[in-house]
Structure formats: structure tokens, C-alpha cells
Amino acid sequence: MKIAVDAMGGDHAPHEIVLGAAQAVKQYGCDVVLVGDEVVLQRILDKEVPKWRQSGITLRHASENIEMHEHPGAAVRKKKDASIVVATRLVREGECDAVISAGSTGAAVAAALFGLGRIPGIDRPTIATPIPNLTGTTIVLDSGANVDSKPSQLVQSAVMGAMYAQYVLGVENPRVGLLNIGEEETKGNEQALATYPLLKQLKMVNFIGNVEGRDVPRGTVDVVVCDGFVGNVVLKLGEGLAKVILNLVKESIKNSNILVKLASLLVLPALRPLKKKLDYAEYGGAPLLGVNGGFIICHGSSKAKAIRNAIRVAKEFNEQKVVEHIKENIAKEGATMHE
């Protein structure tokens, strides 16, 4: 298994990206190709990972990088030697099995579309983001690839999300819900009203109906379908809320009397698993479903731990043959996939 890593993408690139890749090679036994400025990457590796040449790490030079302020599509077309473009090319040419990037999400989606192409029957790819719930994980898609989606595209997302939940997360017959403002079939905007009957017709998906925002953390649904505008708001709200709750707990203890502070010493060990579960770095990255290859998109502020776990996600994605399962089930659904 060989994973291409865009070493120049992200707020903490390339140093944290390199460290995360080195950790993944050691922990997961996969090979990694770091793509970026070879001189810079080699300097970091020589300092931080002295024996990297004897590990599964290799370098691929890329002379350009796509910045966050650049127009994604135009930059991908213009900068043929950008790190994300070169990394994607390695997957297309069969040299690597998957690619991960913490750089511009728009550039990543554009590079995947131009470099790998879409799975037959898929109109637009979708980002499937795991969100912790009371019983495990809920997959929310789309979480940012498409701010506007047609009902048929939401249906395609439902099929892809169900396949990912089943084969990577190990959820048998995953429950799929349509994010809405109420559970009733007659609730919602025009998009939701048009999508609901199409989801009901699916043969390969366990559609349970409309679900509300509170169902995401409750764990009453395994896969939640919405457009990228709504999904990204849900994702960012969840991230912010988790941080606020943890900080409020810390501040409350800090401002309490000595007896409460002493008692907190007994409670804090029990809170560590909670902190870990709410940490996005534990989940690594979110797969871009619908493109013809493994493509994992990481949080822009990803550090070494997140990159290491993203490589794990890429490895599992490829091992479970998610792309092949999506192709098979999209073909089986046939005409149901379109309005």
C-alpha cells in the first residue's frame, strides 16, 4: 500500500505533514510518497527522521503550491506542477493507491475531478465527514464539496455514504436519513421535498426518512444527507461547540473552591476519553466519495496526529475497495439515481 501525501498543503505544512507521514509509516506499515519541494522536505526528514531512507518514505518533487486564496479550478489547470496535482497524478497513473491533502478543499476537489474523474453515474463528488455521536459515528455528507445540490445528487450521496459506513466503519445495513427541519415527509424546502421520494425508491439503501440536526449527535442515524452548504455549517458548529464545552468545564473547575478542584482530580481521567472522541485529529480526514480513486481531505489545521490518522483512513478505504462497491451499487440502482 502506497499513499501520496500533499506535503505542502495545510496551515502547518510541510513540517507537521512530514511528521505525521513518518508516524504513519511506522505505525501502519504502509509506504508514503511525500510530494512537494524536495529540498525542504529532505531537510525536515534529515533532522526529524534520520533513518527515513530506510523506511517506506520517498519524495516526489513538485515546484508549485496552490494557495488558499487562489481560484481552485483555475489554479489546478494552470499549476501543473502543484503538489496536490502531482500527488493526484500518482494515483491516476497507478503509482500510489490514494492521496491525502490538508490544503485548499476547493483545489483538492478540482484536482480529484480533473485527475481521477468521476465514477460512472455520479454527477458530483461529495465529502463524507465522520462526526462522533453517543453510540459511535455519524457520517455527514456533503460537508463542503458542493454548496448547492440537486435532489438526484443527494440521492447519489446517500448510496455512497451507505457504502462507506458499511465497508469502512463496519455498520451493517446503515440507517440513512435526509437532514430536514422536521421528521414529517411534508416538511422542508423544495430541495428536501423533491429528494425524499427519490430516496424512498432506493433498493440498496436503508432510508429511514427525515432526521433533524439533533439526531446527528444522538446516534439515531448512521448517514445524514444534505448539501455542502448545510453540511459544512453542521460540521463547523459541532467543532466549535465541542471546544466550547471542554473549555467551559476547565474554566468551571479553575474558578471553583479547593474542594471542587480536589474532586476534579478524580473526574478528569474519565473525561480524557471524551476529549479524544471529540478531537477531529482522531478521525484523520474525510473521504471524497464519487471520484475514481481514494482521496482523503484533511482539516486545514491538521497536525501530525491528524495526518497520521488520515493515512490510516486512506489505507482502510483502499483495503475495503470502497470505490468498487460504490460503482457496483450505483449501477444496481440505475434509473432511480436520477430525477
C-alpha positions as CSV (number, residue, x, y, z in Angstrom):
1,M,0.0,0.0,0.0
2,K,1.4,3.4,-1.1
3,I,-0.2,6.7,-0.2
4,A,0.6,10.0,-1.9
5,V,0.7,12.9,0.6
6,D,0.4,16.6,-0.5
7,A,3.2,17.8,1.9
8,M,2.7,21.5,1.0
9,G,-1.0,21.8,1.8
10,G,-2.3,23.0,5.2
11,D,-1.7,25.6,7.9
12,H,1.1,23.6,9.4
13,A,2.7,22.3,6.2
14,P,5.2,21.0,5.5
15,H,6.7,20.2,8.9
16,E,3.6,18.6,10.6
17,I,2.7,16.8,7.4
18,V,6.1,15.2,7.2
19,L,6.0,14.2,10.9
20,G,2.5,12.7,10.5
21,A,3.6,10.7,7.4
22,A,6.6,9.3,9.3
23,Q,4.4,8.2,12.2
24,A,2.0,6.5,9.8
25,V,4.8,4.6,8.0
26,K,6.0,3.3,11.3
27,Q,2.5,2.5,12.8
28,Y,0.6,1.3,9.9
29,G,3.3,-0.4,7.8
30,C,2.4,1.5,4.6
31,D,4.6,3.4,2.2
32,V,4.3,7.1,1.7
33,V,5.3,9.4,-1.1
34,L,5.7,13.0,0.1
35,V,5.0,15.4,-2.7
36,G,6.4,19.0,-2.6
37,D,9.6,20.9,-2.5
38,E,12.1,18.1,-2.4
39,V,14.9,20.3,-0.8
40,V,12.6,21.5,2.0
41,L,11.2,18.0,2.7
42,Q,14.6,16.3,2.7
43,R,15.9,18.9,5.2
44,I,13.0,18.2,7.6
45,L,13.3,14.5,7.3
46,D,17.1,14.5,7.8
47,K,16.5,16.5,11.0
48,E,13.4,14.8,12.4
49,V,13.5,11.2,10.9
50,P,17.3,10.4,10.5
51,K,16.6,6.9,9.1
52,W,13.8,7.9,6.8
53,R,15.7,6.5,3.7
54,Q,15.5,3.0,5.2
55,S,11.7,3.4,5.9
56,G,8.8,3.5,3.5
57,I,9.2,7.2,2.7
58,T,10.1,8.5,-0.7
59,L,10.0,12.0,-2.2
60,R,8.4,13.4,-5.4
61,H,9.4,16.9,-6.3
62,A,6.7,19.5,-7.0
63,S,7.8,23.0,-7.8
64,E,4.4,24.8,-7.2
65,N,1.8,25.1,-4.5
66,I,-1.8,26.2,-4.6
67,E,-2.6,28.9,-2.0
68,M,-5.9,29.2,-0.2
69,H,-6.8,32.5,-1.9
70,E,-6.5,31.1,-5.4
71,H,-9.4,30.1,-7.5
72,P,-9.4,26.2,-7.2
73,G,-10.2,25.2,-10.8
74,A,-8.1,27.9,-12.5
75,A,-5.1,27.1,-10.2
76,V,-5.3,23.4,-10.8
77,R,-5.4,24.0,-14.6
78,K,-2.6,26.5,-14.5
79,K,-0.2,24.9,-12.0
80,K,0.5,21.5,-13.5
81,D,3.4,21.0,-11.1
82,A,1.5,21.9,-7.9
83,S,1.9,19.4,-5.1
84,I,-1.8,18.4,-5.0
85,V,-1.9,18.0,-8.8
86,V,1.3,15.8,-8.8
87,A,0.0,13.7,-5.9
88,T,-3.3,13.1,-7.6
89,R,-1.4,12.2,-10.8
90,L,0.5,9.5,-8.9
91,V,-2.9,7.8,-8.1
92,R,-4.2,8.1,-11.6
93,E,-1.0,6.6,-13.0
94,G,-1.2,3.7,-10.6
95,E,2.0,4.5,-8.7
96,C,0.0,5.2,-5.5
97,D,-3.2,3.8,-4.1
98,A,-4.7,7.0,-2.6
99,V,-3.9,10.7,-1.9
100,I,-4.4,12.9,1.1
101,S,-4.3,16.7,1.4
102,A,-4.8,19.3,4.1
103,G,-4.6,22.1,1.6
104,S,-7.4,24.1,-0.1
105,T,-10.6,21.9,-0.2
106,G,-11.6,23.5,-3.5
107,A,-8.3,22.8,-5.1
108,A,-8.4,19.2,-3.8
109,V,-11.9,18.6,-5.3
110,A,-10.8,20.2,-8.6
111,A,-7.6,18.1,-8.7
112,A,-9.6,14.9,-8.0
113,L,-12.1,15.7,-10.7
114,F,-9.6,16.6,-13.3
115,G,-7.0,14.0,-12.3
116,L,-9.2,11.0,-11.4
117,G,-12.5,11.7,-13.0
118,R,-16.0,10.7,-11.7
119,I,-17.4,7.3,-11.1
120,P,-19.9,6.5,-13.8
121,G,-23.4,7.6,-12.7
122,I,-22.1,10.2,-10.2
123,D,-22.7,13.8,-11.1
124,R,-20.6,15.4,-8.4
125,P,-18.3,14.0,-5.7
126,T,-19.2,14.6,-2.0
127,I,-17.1,14.9,1.2
128,A,-18.2,12.3,3.8
129,T,-17.2,13.6,7.3
130,P,-17.4,11.5,10.4
131,I,-19.0,13.2,13.5
132,P,-18.9,11.5,16.9
133,N,-22.3,10.5,18.4
134,L,-23.5,8.8,21.6
135,T,-23.0,5.3,20.2
136,G,-20.3,5.7,17.6
137,T,-20.0,7.8,14.4
138,T,-22.4,9.6,12.1
139,I,-21.3,10.3,8.5
140,V,-22.5,13.7,7.2
141,L,-22.3,14.3,3.5
142,D,-21.9,16.6,1.8
143,S,-19.8,18.6,4.2
144,G,-18.4,21.1,1.7
145,A,-17.7,19.9,-1.8
146,N,-21.0,21.3,-3.3
147,V,-22.8,24.3,-1.7
148,D,-25.8,23.6,-4.0
149,S,-27.0,20.1,-4.9
150,K,-29.9,18.7,-7.0
151,P,-32.1,16.1,-5.4
152,S,-30.5,13.4,-7.7
153,Q,-27.1,14.4,-6.4
154,L,-28.3,14.0,-2.8
155,V,-29.6,10.5,-3.7
156,Q,-26.2,9.6,-5.1
157,S,-24.6,10.8,-1.9
158,A,-26.9,8.6,0.1
159,V,-25.7,5.5,-1.8
160,M,-22.1,6.4,-1.5
161,G,-22.4,7.3,2.2
162,A,-24.1,4.0,2.9
163,M,-21.3,2.1,1.2
164,Y,-18.6,3.9,3.2
165,A,-20.4,3.4,6.5
166,Q,-20.8,-0.3,5.7
167,Y,-17.4,-1.2,4.5
168,V,-15.1,1.2,6.4
169,L,-17.0,1.8,9.6
170,G,-18.4,-1.7,9.7
171,V,-22.0,-0.7,10.2
172,E,-24.4,-3.4,9.0
173,N,-27.3,-2.0,6.9
174,P,-26.6,1.6,7.9
175,R,-29.5,3.9,8.6
176,V,-29.6,6.8,6.1
177,G,-31.6,10.0,6.8
178,L,-32.3,13.2,5.0
179,L,-31.4,16.3,7.1
180,N,-34.5,18.4,7.5
181,I,-36.4,20.8,9.8
182,G,-38.8,18.1,10.9
183,E,-39.4,14.3,10.6
184,E,-42.6,14.6,8.6
185,E,-42.4,13.7,4.9
186,T,-44.1,17.0,4.0
187,K,-41.5,19.2,5.8
188,G,-38.7,21.1,4.2
189,N,-37.7,23.3,1.3
190,E,-38.2,22.4,-2.4
191,Q,-34.9,20.5,-2.4
192,A,-35.9,18.3,0.5
193,L,-39.4,17.7,-0.7
194,A,-38.1,16.6,-4.1
195,T,-35.3,14.4,-2.6
196,Y,-37.5,12.4,-0.2
197,P,-39.5,10.4,-2.7
198,L,-36.3,9.6,-4.6
199,L,-34.6,8.2,-1.5
200,K,-37.7,6.1,-0.7
201,Q,-37.2,4.4,-4.1
202,L,-33.7,3.2,-3.4
203,K,-33.3,-0.5,-3.3
204,M,-29.8,-0.8,-1.8
205,V,-30.2,1.9,0.9
206,N,-31.9,1.7,4.3
207,F,-33.6,5.1,4.2
208,I,-35.3,5.9,7.5
209,G,-36.8,9.3,6.5
210,N,-36.2,12.8,7.5
211,V,-33.9,13.5,10.5
212,E,-33.2,16.7,12.4
213,G,-29.9,18.3,13.5
214,R,-30.2,16.8,17.0
215,D,-30.2,13.3,15.5
216,V,-26.6,13.7,14.4
217,P,-25.0,13.6,17.8
218,R,-27.7,11.3,19.3
219,G,-26.7,8.5,17.0
220,T,-30.2,7.7,15.8
221,V,-28.9,7.7,12.2
222,D,-25.6,6.4,10.6
223,V,-25.6,8.5,7.5
224,V,-27.0,12.0,7.1
225,V,-27.5,13.5,3.6
226,C,-27.6,17.3,2.9
227,D,-26.0,19.8,0.6
228,G,-22.5,21.1,1.2
229,F,-23.6,24.4,2.5
230,V,-25.7,23.0,5.3
231,G,-23.3,20.1,5.9
232,N,-20.4,22.5,6.4
233,V,-22.4,24.6,8.8
234,V,-23.3,21.5,10.8
235,L,-19.6,20.4,10.9
236,K,-18.2,23.7,12.0
237,L,-20.9,24.2,14.6
238,G,-20.1,20.8,16.0
239,E,-16.4,21.5,16.1
240,G,-16.9,24.9,17.8
241,L,-19.4,23.5,20.3
242,A,-17.1,20.7,21.4
243,K,-14.3,23.1,22.1
244,V,-16.6,25.5,24.0
245,I,-17.9,22.7,26.2
246,L,-14.4,21.4,27.1
247,N,-13.2,25.0,27.8
248,L,-16.3,25.7,30.0
249,V,-15.6,22.6,32.0
250,K,-11.9,23.7,32.5
251,E,-12.9,27.2,33.5
252,S,-15.6,26.0,35.9
253,I,-13.0,23.8,37.7
254,K,-10.4,26.6,37.6
255,N,-12.8,29.1,39.3
256,S,-14.1,26.7,41.9
257,N,-13.1,26.2,45.5
258,I,-10.3,23.9,46.7
259,L,-12.7,21.0,47.4
260,V,-14.1,21.0,43.9
261,K,-10.6,21.2,42.4
262,L,-9.5,18.2,44.5
263,A,-12.6,16.3,43.4
264,S,-11.9,17.2,39.8
265,L,-8.7,15.2,40.0
266,L,-10.8,12.1,40.3
267,V,-13.1,13.1,37.5
268,L,-10.6,14.3,34.9
269,P,-9.3,10.8,34.0
270,A,-12.9,9.9,33.0
271,L,-13.1,13.0,30.7
272,R,-10.0,12.1,28.7
273,P,-11.8,9.5,26.5
274,L,-14.5,12.2,25.9
275,K,-11.8,14.7,24.8
276,K,-10.3,12.1,22.5
277,K,-13.7,11.3,20.9
278,L,-14.3,14.9,20.2
279,D,-10.9,15.6,18.7
280,Y,-11.1,15.8,14.9
281,A,-7.5,14.7,14.7
282,E,-8.5,11.2,15.8
283,Y,-10.6,10.9,12.7
284,G,-7.9,12.0,10.4
285,G,-9.7,13.0,7.3
286,A,-12.9,12.8,5.2
287,P,-13.1,10.8,2.0
288,L,-14.1,12.5,-1.2
289,L,-16.6,10.0,-2.5
290,G,-17.6,9.8,-6.1
291,V,-14.2,10.2,-7.8
292,N,-12.4,7.2,-9.4
293,G,-9.8,6.7,-6.7
294,G,-9.0,7.1,-3.0
295,F,-8.9,10.8,-2.0
296,I,-8.9,11.9,1.7
297,I,-9.4,15.6,2.6
298,C,-8.0,16.7,5.9
299,H,-8.8,19.7,8.1
300,G,-6.7,22.7,7.1
301,S,-5.2,23.0,10.6
302,S,-4.2,19.3,10.7
303,K,-1.0,18.5,12.6
304,A,1.0,15.3,12.8
305,K,-1.6,13.2,14.6
306,A,-4.4,14.1,12.1
307,I,-2.2,13.4,9.1
308,R,-1.1,10.0,10.6
309,N,-4.8,9.1,11.1
310,A,-5.7,10.4,7.6
311,I,-3.2,7.9,6.1
312,R,-4.9,5.2,8.2
313,V,-8.2,6.2,6.7
314,A,-6.8,6.1,3.2
315,K,-5.3,2.7,3.8
316,E,-8.7,1.3,5.1
317,F,-10.5,3.0,2.2
318,N,-8.4,1.2,-0.3
319,E,-8.3,-2.1,1.5
320,Q,-12.1,-2.2,1.7
321,K,-12.4,-1.4,-2.0
322,V,-14.9,1.4,-1.4
323,V,-14.7,2.7,-5.0
324,E,-15.6,-0.7,-6.4
325,H,-18.5,-1.1,-4.0
326,I,-19.8,2.4,-5.0
327,K,-19.6,1.5,-8.7
328,E,-21.4,-1.7,-8.2
329,N,-24.3,-0.2,-6.2
330,I,-24.7,2.9,-8.3
331,A,-25.1,0.6,-11.3
332,K,-27.7,-1.5,-9.4
333,E,-29.8,1.5,-8.5
334,G,-29.8,2.5,-12.2
335,A,-32.7,4.9,-13.1
336,T,-33.6,5.5,-9.5
337,M,-30.5,7.7,-9.2
338,H,-31.9,10.4,-11.4
339,E,-34.9,12.7,-11.3
